[in-house]
Amino acid sequence: MEGLPEFRFVTLRKSKKGHGHYVIYDIDEAEQLITVLRVYHTRMDIRGRLKAQFG
């Protein structure tokens, strides 16, 4: 998204209805460290929330 840092994410689905979670994370390759920034439900407006929190 324009104006926001580049985010990495993985989608985890748990229910039969297809709902799950987005895990937003960052990788520090020099330290070999993964930091989980946020976890959102797939029904949420993650673009709006990311803009509000990081934009």
C-alpha positions in Angstrom: 0.0 0.0 0.0 1.2 3.4 -0.9 2.7 5.3 2.1 3.2 2.3 4.3 6.2 0.1 4.9 6.3 -3.2 3.1 4.7 -5.8 5.3 5.1 -9.6 5.1 2.2 -11.7 6.1 0.9 -15.2 6.2 -2.8 -16.3 6.3 -3.8 -19.0 8.7 -7.2 -20.5 8.2 -8.9 -22.6 10.9 -12.6 -22.8 10.3 -14.6 -24.7 7.7 -16.2 -21.3 6.6 -12.8 -20.1 5.5 -12.2 -17.6 8.3 -8.8 -17.3 9.9 -6.1 -14.8 10.8 -3.5 -12.7 9.0 -0.2 -12.6 10.8 1.8 -9.5 9.9 5.5 -9.9 10.6 9.0 -8.4 9.9 12.3 -10.2 9.4 15.6 -8.9 10.6 17.9 -10.9 8.4 21.1 -9.6 10.1 19.9 -10.9 13.5 18.0 -13.8 12.0 14.9 -12.7 13.9 11.2 -12.7 13.1 9.0 -10.2 14.9 5.2 -10.6 14.8 3.8 -7.1 14.5 0.1 -7.8 14.5 -2.5 -10.6 14.2 -5.8 -9.8 12.6 -9.0 -11.8 11.9 -9.7 -12.2 8.2 -13.0 -10.4 8.5 -11.2 -7.2 9.7 -10.3 -4.2 7.5 -6.6 -4.8 7.8 -5.6 -2.1 5.3 -7.5 0.6 7.3 -6.0 -0.6 10.5 -2.4 -0.8 9.1 -2.8 2.8 7.8 -4.0 4.0 11.2 -1.2 2.3 13.1 1.7 2.6 10.7 0.7 5.3 8.2 
